[in-house]
Amino acid sequence: MESLSMTQPKSRSLHFNVDVLLGMVFLVASAVFLWELVPNYIEQPGYMQHPLLSPRFLPEVMGWIVLVLSLGLILSGLTRQVGNSQERLLKDVPFAQYASIFVALVVYGFGFQWLGAMVSGVAATLLLFAALKVRHPLLYVFAVLFPLAVCWAFISGLNVPLPSGDLW
């Protein structure tokens, strides 16, 4: 005879959680981006013969990637194993960490034109590394070099002009 004190195995069931909510938000955002913003706000020159050279190509690829990943997030959230403990969005994370991530977003989003692509990219990356409590000092060098390399690739390799900053 089996003991009643044995724990039941975790079961899969459909349920609504934070992953489903975020997946739906990203799904709607990527759909608006793909079918409204890209066609109406990114101009494609008439002389463009190859679609890979179009200014719309990279934004469309990124939009489709976000759309597919958001569908995956929704599906994984719907079929996640149900446990005994409740999940909380802000569990054991200090407010300062969320605030620094928000400040990094503001610095990058609003400082892009004013500070320039390079400075705002480096500042935002350093703020994110500090918010996520990255300990290894060599990674902070990477936090400086990676945004500079991305800017160099866009400016030199892809001939995409990036703002150098109104402040300078």
OpenMM code with the backbone's topology and positions (N, CA, C; nanometers):
from openmm import Vec3, app, unit

residues = "MET GLU SER LEU SER MET THR GLN PRO LYS SER ARG SER LEU HIS PHE ASN VAL ASP VAL LEU LEU GLY MET VAL PHE LEU VAL ALA SER ALA VAL PHE LEU TRP GLU LEU VAL PRO ASN TYR ILE GLU GLN PRO GLY TYR MET GLN HIS PRO LEU LEU SER PRO ARG PHE LEU PRO GLU VAL MET GLY TRP ILE VAL LEU VAL LEU SER LEU GLY LEU ILE LEU SER GLY LEU THR ARG GLN VAL GLY ASN SER GLN GLU ARG LEU LEU LYS ASP VAL PRO PHE ALA GLN TYR ALA SER ILE PHE VAL ALA LEU VAL VAL TYR GLY PHE GLY PHE GLN TRP LEU GLY ALA MET VAL SER GLY VAL ALA ALA THR LEU LEU LEU PHE ALA ALA LEU LYS VAL ARG HIS PRO LEU LEU TYR VAL PHE ALA VAL LEU PHE PRO LEU ALA VAL CYS TRP ALA PHE ILE SER GLY LEU ASN VAL PRO LEU PRO SER GLY ASP LEU TRP".split()
positions = [
    Vec3(0.0838, -0.1174, 0.0000),
    Vec3(0.0000, 0.0000, 0.0000),
    Vec3(0.0888, 0.1244, 0.0000),
    Vec3(0.0567, 0.2193, -0.0883),
    Vec3(0.1393, 0.3383, -0.1014),
    Vec3(0.1100, 0.4377, 0.0091),
    Vec3(0.2116, 0.5078, 0.0456),
    Vec3(0.1973, 0.6084, 0.1503),
    Vec3(0.1330, 0.7343, 0.0924),
    Vec3(0.0460, 0.7954, 0.1677),
    Vec3(-0.0199, 0.9175, 0.1232),
    Vec3(0.0701, 1.0392, 0.1373),
    Vec3(0.1797, 1.0245, 0.2083),
    Vec3(0.2683, 1.1385, 0.2316),
    Vec3(0.3635, 1.1628, 0.1159),
    Vec3(0.3667, 1.0741, 0.0190),
    Vec3(0.4563, 1.0947, -0.0955),
    Vec3(0.4074, 1.2143, -0.1761),
    Vec3(0.5008, 1.2907, -0.2274),
    Vec3(0.4635, 1.4079, -0.3046),
    Vec3(0.4232, 1.3668, -0.4448),
    Vec3(0.3292, 1.4376, -0.4954),
    Vec3(0.2828, 1.4130, -0.6310),
    Vec3(0.3844, 1.4696, -0.7295),
    Vec3(0.4083, 1.4027, -0.8419),
    Vec3(0.4989, 1.4590, -0.9407),
    Vec3(0.4384, 1.5851, -1.0014),
    Vec3(0.5266, 1.6722, -1.0464),
    Vec3(0.4789, 1.7955, -1.1077),
    Vec3(0.4077, 1.7617, -1.2376),
    Vec3(0.2981, 1.8303, -1.2609),
    Vec3(0.2211, 1.8039, -1.3815),
    Vec3(0.2239, 1.9256, -1.4723),
    Vec3(0.2021, 1.8992, -1.5985),
    Vec3(0.1954, 2.0079, -1.6947),
    Vec3(0.0499, 2.0464, -1.7140),
    Vec3(0.0242, 2.1736, -1.7156),
    Vec3(-0.1102, 2.2211, -1.7426),
    Vec3(-0.1017, 2.3580, -1.8074),
    Vec3(-0.2070, 2.3952, -1.8731),
    Vec3(-0.2105, 2.5274, -1.9343),
    Vec3(-0.2461, 2.6293, -1.8279),
    Vec3(-0.1621, 2.7310, -1.8129),
    Vec3(-0.1926, 2.8357, -1.7179),
    Vec3(-0.1275, 2.9654, -1.7622),
    Vec3(-0.1805, 3.0746, -1.7148),
    Vec3(-0.1376, 3.2083, -1.7509),
    Vec3(-0.0377, 3.2574, -1.6471),
    Vec3(0.0799, 3.3053, -1.6924),
    Vec3(0.1802, 3.3566, -1.5998),
    Vec3(0.2524, 3.4755, -1.6632),
    Vec3(0.3584, 3.5203, -1.6004),
    Vec3(0.4319, 3.6376, -1.6467),
    Vec3(0.4926, 3.6133, -1.7850),
    Vec3(0.5420, 3.4924, -1.8118),
    Vec3(0.5997, 3.4636, -1.9431),
    Vec3(0.4965, 3.4787, -2.0541),
    Vec3(0.3763, 3.4344, -2.0285),
    Vec3(0.2691, 3.4472, -2.1280),
    Vec3(0.2379, 3.5951, -2.1514),
    Vec3(0.2297, 3.6711, -2.0443),
    Vec3(0.2010, 3.8137, -2.0561),
    Vec3(0.3101, 3.8861, -2.1343),
    Vec3(0.4360, 3.8628, -2.0982),
    Vec3(0.5458, 3.9271, -2.1703),
    Vec3(0.5533, 3.8805, -2.3149),
    Vec3(0.5286, 3.7527, -2.3385),
    Vec3(0.5267, 3.7005, -2.4750),
    Vec3(0.4208, 3.7683, -2.5595),
    Vec3(0.3047, 3.7925, -2.5002),
    Vec3(0.1978, 3.8600, -2.5740),
    Vec3(0.2333, 4.0058, -2.6035),
    Vec3(0.2964, 4.0716, -2.5071),
    Vec3(0.3386, 4.2102, -2.5291),
    Vec3(0.4401, 4.2164, -2.6423),
    Vec3(0.5401, 4.1277, -2.6404),
    Vec3(0.6410, 4.1265, -2.7463),
    Vec3(0.5826, 4.0837, -2.8802),
    Vec3(0.4847, 3.9954, -2.8788),
    Vec3(0.4191, 3.9529, -3.0019),
    Vec3(0.3461, 4.0697, -3.0671),
    Vec3(0.2713, 4.1451, -2.9881),
    Vec3(0.2000, 4.2611, -3.0417),
    Vec3(0.2994, 4.3676, -3.0891),
    Vec3(0.4041, 4.3914, -3.0099),
    Vec3(0.5036, 4.4915, -3.0483),
    Vec3(0.5741, 4.4535, -3.1783),
    Vec3(0.6102, 4.3269, -3.1940),
    Vec3(0.6781, 4.2859, -3.3169),
    Vec3(0.5833, 4.2893, -3.4364),
    Vec3(0.4559, 4.2574, -3.4148),
    Vec3(0.3590, 4.2638, -3.5245),
    Vec3(0.3390, 4.4081, -3.5701),
    Vec3(0.3267, 4.5001, -3.4755),
    Vec3(0.3142, 4.6418, -3.5112),
    Vec3(0.4407, 4.6883, -3.5831),
    Vec3(0.5548, 4.6458, -3.5343),
    Vec3(0.6820, 4.6840, -3.5959),
    Vec3(0.6908, 4.6326, -3.7399),
    Vec3(0.6574, 4.5046, -3.7599),
    Vec3(0.6713, 4.4432, -3.8925),
    Vec3(0.5698, 4.4939, -3.9938),
    Vec3(0.4448, 4.5141, -3.9518),
    Vec3(0.3411, 4.5454, -4.0491),
    Vec3(0.2993, 4.6915, -4.0508),
    Vec3(0.3507, 4.7723, -3.9586),
    Vec3(0.3162, 4.9134, -3.9591),
    Vec3(0.4404, 5.0030, -3.9687),
    Vec3(0.5347, 4.9835, -3.8787),
    Vec3(0.6484, 5.0758, -3.8726),
    Vec3(0.7479, 5.0562, -3.9865),
    Vec3(0.7893, 4.9331, -4.0112),
    Vec3(0.8895, 4.9092, -4.1157),
    Vec3(0.8390, 4.9514, -4.2535),
    Vec3(0.7201, 4.9086, -4.2969),
    Vec3(0.6768, 4.9488, -4.4312),
    Vec3(0.6490, 5.0986, -4.4455),
    Vec3(0.6044, 5.1630, -4.3392),
    Vec3(0.5654, 5.3037, -4.3505),
    Vec3(0.6743, 5.4039, -4.3169),
    Vec3(0.7778, 5.3612, -4.2434),
    Vec3(0.8773, 5.4582, -4.1989),
    Vec3(1.0198, 5.4297, -4.2440),
    Vec3(1.0464, 5.3147, -4.3000),
    Vec3(1.1796, 5.2868, -4.3528),
    Vec3(1.1688, 5.2846, -4.5039),
    Vec3(1.2262, 5.3856, -4.5645),
    Vec3(1.2142, 5.4001, -4.7096),
    Vec3(1.3120, 5.3075, -4.7807),
    Vec3(1.2626, 5.2502, -4.8877),
    Vec3(1.3461, 5.1634, -4.9700),
    Vec3(1.3649, 5.2326, -5.1038),
    Vec3(1.4890, 5.2627, -5.1410),
    Vec3(1.5132, 5.3312, -5.2695),
    Vec3(1.4651, 5.2463, -5.3864),
    Vec3(1.4162, 5.3130, -5.4885),
    Vec3(1.3647, 5.2439, -5.6063),
    Vec3(1.4714, 5.1702, -5.6851),
    Vec3(1.5954, 5.2160, -5.6759),
    Vec3(1.7029, 5.1517, -5.7517),
    Vec3(1.7574, 5.0266, -5.6831),
    Vec3(1.7070, 4.9952, -5.5657),
    Vec3(1.7562, 4.8808, -5.4886),
    Vec3(1.7147, 4.7520, -5.5594),
    Vec3(1.8138, 4.6739, -5.6067),
    Vec3(1.7830, 4.5516, -5.6803),
    Vec3(1.7909, 4.4276, -5.5927),
    Vec3(1.8773, 4.4276, -5.4956),
    Vec3(1.8954, 4.3091, -5.4110),
    Vec3(1.8335, 4.3351, -5.2746),
    Vec3(1.7421, 4.2480, -5.2286),
    Vec3(1.6750, 4.2747, -5.1010),
    Vec3(1.7678, 4.2723, -4.9795),
    Vec3(1.8828, 4.2052, -4.9877),
    Vec3(1.9753, 4.2022, -4.8749),
    Vec3(2.0443, 4.3362, -4.8533),
    Vec3(2.0449, 4.4216, -4.9553),
    Vec3(2.1076, 4.5527, -4.9414),
    Vec3(2.0079, 4.6601, -4.8983),
    Vec3(1.8829, 4.6231, -4.8871),
    Vec3(1.7788, 4.7181, -4.8523),
    Vec3(1.7921, 4.7625, -4.7065),
    Vec3(1.7597, 4.8890, -4.6783),
    Vec3(1.7611, 4.9342, -4.5391),
    Vec3(1.6532, 4.8676, -4.4546),
    Vec3(1.5575, 4.8022, -4.5181),
    Vec3(1.4519, 4.7320, -4.4454),
    Vec3(1.4931, 4.5911, -4.4029),
    Vec3(1.5979, 4.5372, -4.4605),
    Vec3(1.6315, 4.3967, -4.4390),
    Vec3(1.6602, 4.3650, -4.2922),
    Vec3(1.7529, 4.4350, -4.2305),
    Vec3(1.7910, 4.4060, -4.0926),
    Vec3(1.6754, 4.4296, -3.9944),
    Vec3(1.6005, 4.5403, -4.0053),
    Vec3(1.4852, 4.5554, -3.9149),
    Vec3(1.3802, 4.4451, -3.9328),
    Vec3(1.3577, 4.4017, -4.0565),
    Vec3(1.2605, 4.2939, -4.0775),
    Vec3(1.3086, 4.1636, -4.0159),
    Vec3(1.4373, 4.1320, -4.0309),
    Vec3(1.4920, 4.0099, -3.9719),
    Vec3(1.4776, 4.0147, -3.8202),
    Vec3(1.5130, 4.1275, -3.7604),
    Vec3(1.5017, 4.1408, -3.6149),
    Vec3(1.3562, 4.1328, -3.5696),
    Vec3(1.2650, 4.1920, -3.6442),
    Vec3(1.1234, 4.1849, -3.6102),
    Vec3(1.0711, 4.0418, -3.6145),
    Vec3(1.1130, 3.9650, -3.7156),
    Vec3(1.0696, 3.8252, -3.7252),
    Vec3(1.1306, 3.7407, -3.6139),
    Vec3(1.2543, 3.7708, -3.5770),
    Vec3(1.3168, 3.6973, -3.4662),
    Vec3(1.2411, 3.7225, -3.3365),
    Vec3(1.2057, 3.8484, -3.3094),
    Vec3(1.1304, 3.8809, -3.1883),
    Vec3(0.9931, 3.8137, -3.1917),
    Vec3(0.9292, 3.8116, -3.3080),
    Vec3(0.7988, 3.7481, -3.3196),
    Vec3(0.8065, 3.5987, -3.2890),
    Vec3(0.9051, 3.5299, -3.3457),
    Vec3(0.9195, 3.3858, -3.3224),
    Vec3(0.9540, 3.3577, -3.1761),
    Vec3(1.0460, 3.4359, -3.1196),
    Vec3(1.0830, 3.4154, -2.9792),
    Vec3(0.9667, 3.4456, -2.8847),
    Vec3(0.8846, 3.5441, -2.9183),
    Vec3(0.7692, 3.5729, -2.8330),
    Vec3(0.6680, 3.4595, -2.8392),
    Vec3(0.6499, 3.3982, -2.9554),
    Vec3(0.5629, 3.2801, -2.9640),
    Vec3(0.6180, 3.1661, -2.8782),
    Vec3(0.7497, 3.1470, -2.8817),
    Vec3(0.8126, 3.0450, -2.7977),
    Vec3(0.7950, 3.0743, -2.6500),
    Vec3(0.8043, 3.2015, -2.6118),
    Vec3(0.7854, 3.2406, -2.4723),
    Vec3(0.6416, 3.2145, -2.4276),
    Vec3(0.5460, 3.2440, -2.5145),
    Vec3(0.4057, 3.2182, -2.4821),
    Vec3(0.3822, 3.0689, -2.4649),
    Vec3(0.4310, 2.9891, -2.5598),
    Vec3(0.4106, 2.8441, -2.5524),
    Vec3(0.4778, 2.7828, -2.4305),
    Vec3(0.6000, 2.8270, -2.4007),
    Vec3(0.6679, 2.7709, -2.2829),
    Vec3(0.5994, 2.8153, -2.1541),
    Vec3(0.5458, 2.9363, -2.1525),
    Vec3(0.4737, 2.9825, -2.0345),
    Vec3(0.3426, 2.9091, -2.0142),
    Vec3(0.2776, 2.8749, -2.1238),
    Vec3(0.1504, 2.8029, -2.1130),
    Vec3(0.1683, 2.6587, -2.0677),
    Vec3(0.2805, 2.5986, -2.1023),
    Vec3(0.3002, 2.4564, -2.0730),
    Vec3(0.4031, 2.4313, -1.9638),
    Vec3(0.4408, 2.5332, -1.8889),
    Vec3(0.5396, 2.5172, -1.7826),
    Vec3(0.4870, 2.4254, -1.6741),
    Vec3(0.5794, 2.3519, -1.6131),
    Vec3(0.5403, 2.2632, -1.5039),
    Vec3(0.4924, 2.3454, -1.3851),
    Vec3(0.3845, 2.2998, -1.3274),
    Vec3(0.3267, 2.3692, -1.2126),
    Vec3(0.3879, 2.3127, -1.0860),
    Vec3(0.4440, 2.3998, -1.0034),
    Vec3(0.5030, 2.3570, -0.8766),
    Vec3(0.4175, 2.4050, -0.7601),
    Vec3(0.4697, 2.3833, -0.6418),
    Vec3(0.3959, 2.4250, -0.5226),
    Vec3(0.4185, 2.5709, -0.4870),
    Vec3(0.5341, 2.6253, -0.5240),
    Vec3(0.5647, 2.7629, -0.4849),
    Vec3(0.5126, 2.8613, -0.5893),
    Vec3(0.4744, 2.9773, -0.5410),
    Vec3(0.4249, 3.0807, -0.6304),
    Vec3(0.5420, 3.1615, -0.6817),
    Vec3(0.5329, 3.2026, -0.8077),
    Vec3(0.6381, 3.2845, -0.8668),
    Vec3(0.6047, 3.4316, -0.8456),
    Vec3(0.7084, 3.5087, -0.8197),
    Vec3(0.6913, 3.6526, -0.8071),
    Vec3(0.7873, 3.7195, -0.9042),
    Vec3(0.7415, 3.8268, -0.9666),
    Vec3(0.8223, 3.8959, -1.0656),
    Vec3(0.9436, 3.9640, -1.0022),
    Vec3(0.9281, 4.0242, -0.8871),
    Vec3(1.0348, 4.1006, -0.8240),
    Vec3(1.0965, 4.0255, -0.7062),
    Vec3(1.1060, 3.8971, -0.7150),
    Vec3(1.1519, 3.8148, -0.6029),
    Vec3(1.3003, 3.8367, -0.5740),
    Vec3(1.3297, 3.8838, -0.4545),
    Vec3(1.4655, 3.8979, -0.4025),
    Vec3(1.5586, 3.9812, -0.4907),
    Vec3(1.5051, 4.0748, -0.5651),
    Vec3(1.5880, 4.1633, -0.6470),
    Vec3(1.5740, 4.3038, -0.5907),
    Vec3(1.6863, 4.3664, -0.5553),
    Vec3(1.6771, 4.5002, -0.4973),
    Vec3(1.6263, 4.6030, -0.5987),
    Vec3(1.5591, 4.7048, -0.5462),
    Vec3(1.5038, 4.8097, -0.6317),
    Vec3(1.6143, 4.8816, -0.7098),
    Vec3(1.7303, 4.8986, -0.6493),
    Vec3(1.8409, 4.9695, -0.7160),
    Vec3(1.8827, 4.8985, -0.8448),
    Vec3(1.8718, 4.7676, -0.8466),
    Vec3(1.9088, 4.6923, -0.9668),
    Vec3(1.8100, 4.7230, -1.0802),
    Vec3(1.6819, 4.7235, -1.0497),
    Vec3(1.5823, 4.7577, -1.1518),
    Vec3(1.5967, 4.9030, -1.1946),
    Vec3(1.6258, 4.9905, -1.1011),
    Vec3(1.6420, 5.1318, -1.1333),
    Vec3(1.7607, 5.1534, -1.2257),
    Vec3(1.8727, 5.0829, -1.2009),
    Vec3(1.9883, 5.1024, -1.2885),
    Vec3(1.9649, 5.0481, -1.4282),
    Vec3(1.8867, 4.9418, -1.4387),
    Vec3(1.8535, 4.8910, -1.5725),
    Vec3(1.7652, 4.9928, -1.6447),
    Vec3(1.6723, 5.0535, -1.5737),
    Vec3(1.5876, 5.1568, -1.6327),
    Vec3(1.6709, 5.2788, -1.6737),
    Vec3(1.7658, 5.3189, -1.5898),
    Vec3(1.8524, 5.4327, -1.6228),
    Vec3(1.9357, 5.4012, -1.7472),
    Vec3(1.9844, 5.2774, -1.7597),
    Vec3(2.0608, 5.2380, -1.8786),
    Vec3(1.9747, 5.2495, -2.0032),
    Vec3(1.8493, 5.2096, -1.9940),
    Vec3(1.7571, 5.2217, -2.1069),
    Vec3(1.7339, 5.3677, -2.1439),
    Vec3(1.7161, 5.4524, -2.0430),
    Vec3(1.6950, 5.5947, -2.0672),
    Vec3(1.8192, 5.6579, -2.1289),
    Vec3(1.9365, 5.6241, -2.0761),
    Vec3(2.0617, 5.6788, -2.1307),
    Vec3(2.0776, 5.6405, -2.2770),
    Vec3(2.0506, 5.5153, -2.3084),
    Vec3(2.0670, 5.4710, -2.4475),
    Vec3(1.9578, 5.5282, -2.5371),
    Vec3(1.8342, 5.5244, -2.4905),
    Vec3(1.7240, 5.5698, -2.5748),
    Vec3(1.7225, 5.7194, -2.5980),
    Vec3(1.7403, 5.7957, -2.4918),
    Vec3(1.7309, 5.9410, -2.5047),
    Vec3(1.8669, 6.0071, -2.5261),
    Vec3(1.9736, 5.9376, -2.4932),
    Vec3(2.1063, 5.9963, -2.5111),
    Vec3(2.1697, 5.9626, -2.6444),
    Vec3(2.1036, 5.8805, -2.7245),
    Vec3(2.1613, 5.8354, -2.8516),
    Vec3(2.1942, 5.9530, -2.9427),
    Vec3(2.1003, 6.0457, -2.9583),
    Vec3(2.1240, 6.1607, -3.0452),
    Vec3(2.2135, 6.2638, -2.9771),
    Vec3(2.1935, 6.2849, -2.8488),
    Vec3(2.2645, 6.3900, -2.7777),
    Vec3(2.4087, 6.3524, -2.7467),
    Vec3(2.4298, 6.2297, -2.6970),
    Vec3(2.5651, 6.1847, -2.6625),
    Vec3(2.6360, 6.1174, -2.7794),
    Vec3(2.5600, 6.0647, -2.8710),
    Vec3(2.6173, 5.9899, -2.9823),
    Vec3(2.6040, 5.8408, -2.9583),
    Vec3(2.6153, 5.7661, -3.0655),
    Vec3(2.5963, 5.6210, -3.0582),
    Vec3(2.7039, 5.5544, -2.9724),
    Vec3(2.8271, 5.5954, -2.9897),
    Vec3(2.9368, 5.5303, -2.9173),
    Vec3(2.9291, 5.5553, -2.7666),
    Vec3(2.9143, 5.6811, -2.7277),
    Vec3(2.9140, 5.7155, -2.5853),
    Vec3(2.7907, 5.6576, -2.5156),
    Vec3(2.6738, 5.6698, -2.5777),
    Vec3(2.5538, 5.6162, -2.5141),
    Vec3(2.5573, 5.4637, -2.5092),
    Vec3(2.6127, 5.3989, -2.6109),
    Vec3(2.6260, 5.2533, -2.6091),
    Vec3(2.7185, 5.2051, -2.4992),
    Vec3(2.8321, 5.2705, -2.4851),
    Vec3(2.9274, 5.2333, -2.3799),
    Vec3(2.8668, 5.2608, -2.2419),
    Vec3(2.8043, 5.3776, -2.2240),
    Vec3(2.7460, 5.4121, -2.0935),
    Vec3(2.6347, 5.3147, -2.0552),
    Vec3(2.5475, 5.2834, -2.1500),
    Vec3(2.4376, 5.1918, -2.1204),
    Vec3(2.4899, 5.0522, -2.0886),
    Vec3(2.5898, 5.0061, -2.1616),
    Vec3(2.6452, 4.8731, -2.1361),
    Vec3(2.7131, 4.8678, -1.9998),
    Vec3(2.7879, 4.9710, -1.9643),
    Vec3(2.8513, 4.9750, -1.8328),
    Vec3(2.7473, 4.9773, -1.7207),
    Vec3(2.6392, 5.0532, -1.7400),
    Vec3(2.5325, 5.0563, -1.6399),
    Vec3(2.4649, 4.9194, -1.6258),
    Vec3(2.4433, 4.8516, -1.7367),
    Vec3(2.3826, 4.7182, -1.7302),
    Vec3(2.4746, 4.6189, -1.6603),
    Vec3(2.6036, 4.6249, -1.6907),
    Vec3(2.6988, 4.5349, -1.6248),
    Vec3(2.7018, 4.5615, -1.4742),
    Vec3(2.6983, 4.6898, -1.4360),
    Vec3(2.6984, 4.7233, -1.2938),
    Vec3(2.5677, 4.6785, -1.2276),
    Vec3(2.4557, 4.6944, -1.2977),
    Vec3(2.3268, 4.6538, -1.2416),
    Vec3(2.3195, 4.5032, -1.2222),
    Vec3(2.3784, 4.4293, -1.3131),
    Vec3(2.3758, 4.2838, -1.3039),
    Vec3(2.4906, 4.2297, -1.2201),
    Vec3(2.5645, 4.3207, -1.1582),
    Vec3(2.6725, 4.2866, -1.0650),
    Vec3(2.7785, 4.1963, -1.1271),
    Vec3(2.8241, 4.2363, -1.2447),
    Vec3(2.9334, 4.1646, -1.3092),
    Vec3(3.0595, 4.1944, -1.2301),
    Vec3(3.1305, 4.0917, -1.1894),
    Vec3(3.2440, 4.1078, -1.0974),
    Vec3(3.3791, 4.1124, -1.1675),
    Vec3(3.3938, 4.0438, -1.2774),
    Vec3(3.5257, 4.0319, -1.3412),
    Vec3(3.5611, 4.1615, -1.4136),
    Vec3(3.6751, 4.2243, -1.3792),
    Vec3(3.7114, 4.3537, -1.4389),
    Vec3(3.7358, 4.3458, -1.5895),
    Vec3(3.7791, 4.2318, -1.6392),
    Vec3(3.8042, 4.2181, -1.7830),
    Vec3(3.6749, 4.2300, -1.8627),
    Vec3(3.5641, 4.1923, -1.8042),
    Vec3(3.4364, 4.2042, -1.8735),
    Vec3(3.3947, 4.3502, -1.8917),
    Vec3(3.4399, 4.4364, -1.8016),
    Vec3(3.4106, 4.5786, -1.8187),
    Vec3(3.4875, 4.6363, -1.9378),
    Vec3(3.6044, 4.5822, -1.9663),
    Vec3(3.6766, 4.6210, -2.0878),
    Vec3(3.5941, 4.5801, -2.2093),
    Vec3(3.5363, 4.4603, -2.2032),
    Vec3(3.4490, 4.4129, -2.3099),
    Vec3(3.3266, 4.5033, -2.3240),
    Vec3(3.2758, 4.5546, -2.2108),
    Vec3(3.1604, 4.6436, -2.2133),
    Vec3(3.1911, 4.7743, -2.2844),
    Vec3(3.3166, 4.8115, -2.2900),
    Vec3(3.3574, 4.9316, -2.3626),
    Vec3(3.3873, 4.8967, -2.5086),
    Vec3(3.4593, 4.7879, -2.5302),
    Vec3(3.5018, 4.7531, -2.6661),
    Vec3(3.3876, 4.7053, -2.7557),
    Vec3(3.2909, 4.6326, -2.7012),
    Vec3(3.1847, 4.5783, -2.7846),
    Vec3(3.0978, 4.6870, -2.8487),
    Vec3(3.0476, 4.7869, -2.7739),
    Vec3(2.9709, 4.8929, -2.8398),
    Vec3(3.0539, 4.9716, -2.9416),
    Vec3(3.1824, 4.9913, -2.9110),
    Vec3(3.2685, 5.0607, -3.0074),
    Vec3(3.2849, 4.9784, -3.1345),
    Vec3(3.2985, 4.8467, -3.1210),
    Vec3(3.3117, 4.7596, -3.2384),
    Vec3(3.1829, 4.7568, -3.3199),
    Vec3(3.0690, 4.7559, -3.2527),
    Vec3(2.9413, 4.7572, -3.3250),
    Vec3(2.9251, 4.8881, -3.4011),
    Vec3(2.9579, 4.9995, -3.3376),
    Vec3(2.9504, 5.1293, -3.4064),
    Vec3(3.0464, 5.1343, -3.5241),
    Vec3(3.1659, 5.0838, -3.5055),
    Vec3(3.2630, 5.0810, -3.6149),
    Vec3(3.2116, 4.9944, -3.7307),
    Vec3(3.1498, 4.8804, -3.6996),
    Vec3(3.0974, 4.7924, -3.8041),
    Vec3(2.9861, 4.8624, -3.8821),
    Vec3(2.8994, 4.9339, -3.8139),
    Vec3(2.7922, 5.0035, -3.8836),
    Vec3(2.8465, 5.1194, -3.9670),
    Vec3(2.9399, 5.1953, -3.9103),
    Vec3(2.9899, 5.3131, -3.9806),
    Vec3(3.0820, 5.2741, -4.0954),
    Vec3(3.1787, 5.1867, -4.0695),
    Vec3(3.2781, 5.1530, -4.1710),
    Vec3(3.2342, 5.0386, -4.2626),
    Vec3(3.1831, 4.9328, -4.2037),
    Vec3(3.1505, 4.8158, -4.2839),
    Vec3(3.0200, 4.8262, -4.3590),
    Vec3(2.9166, 4.8792, -4.2940),
    Vec3(2.7838, 4.8836, -4.3558),
    Vec3(2.7481, 5.0215, -4.4110),
    Vec3(2.8353, 5.1193, -4.3912),
    Vec3(2.8131, 5.2566, -4.4371),
    Vec3(2.6819, 5.3147, -4.3857),
    Vec3(2.6520, 5.2852, -4.2587),
    Vec3(2.5328, 5.3391, -4.1939),
    Vec3(2.5787, 5.4507, -4.1015),
    Vec3(2.5402, 5.5740, -4.1312),
    Vec3(2.5833, 5.6831, -4.0439),
    Vec3(2.5111, 5.6773, -3.9098),
    Vec3(2.5889, 5.6839, -3.8029),
    Vec3(2.5337, 5.6876, -3.6674),
    Vec3(2.5602, 5.8255, -3.6102),
    Vec3(2.4732, 5.8715, -3.5220),
    Vec3(2.4952, 6.0060, -3.4645),
    Vec3(2.6231, 6.0095, -3.3818),
    Vec3(2.6984, 6.1173, -3.4027),
    Vec3(2.8213, 6.1357, -3.3260),
    Vec3(2.7961, 6.2153, -3.1991),
    Vec3(2.6783, 6.2731, -3.1868),
    Vec3(2.6409, 6.3426, -3.0651),
    Vec3(2.6334, 6.4928, -3.0835),
    Vec3(2.5239, 6.5494, -3.0382),
    Vec3(2.5072, 6.6947, -3.0447),
    Vec3(2.5887, 6.7653, -2.9377),
    Vec3(2.6216, 6.6922, -2.8312),
    Vec3(2.6966, 6.7506, -2.7203),
    Vec3(2.8386, 6.7856, -2.7622),
    Vec3(2.8951, 6.7099, -2.8537),
    Vec3(3.0343, 6.7308, -2.8920),
    Vec3(3.0409, 6.8286, -3.0055),
] * unit.nanometer
topology = app.Topology()
chain = topology.addChain("A")
for resn in residues:
    res = topology.addResidue(resn, chain)
    for name in ("N", "CA", "C"):
        topology.addAtom(name, app.Element.getBySymbol(name[0]), res)
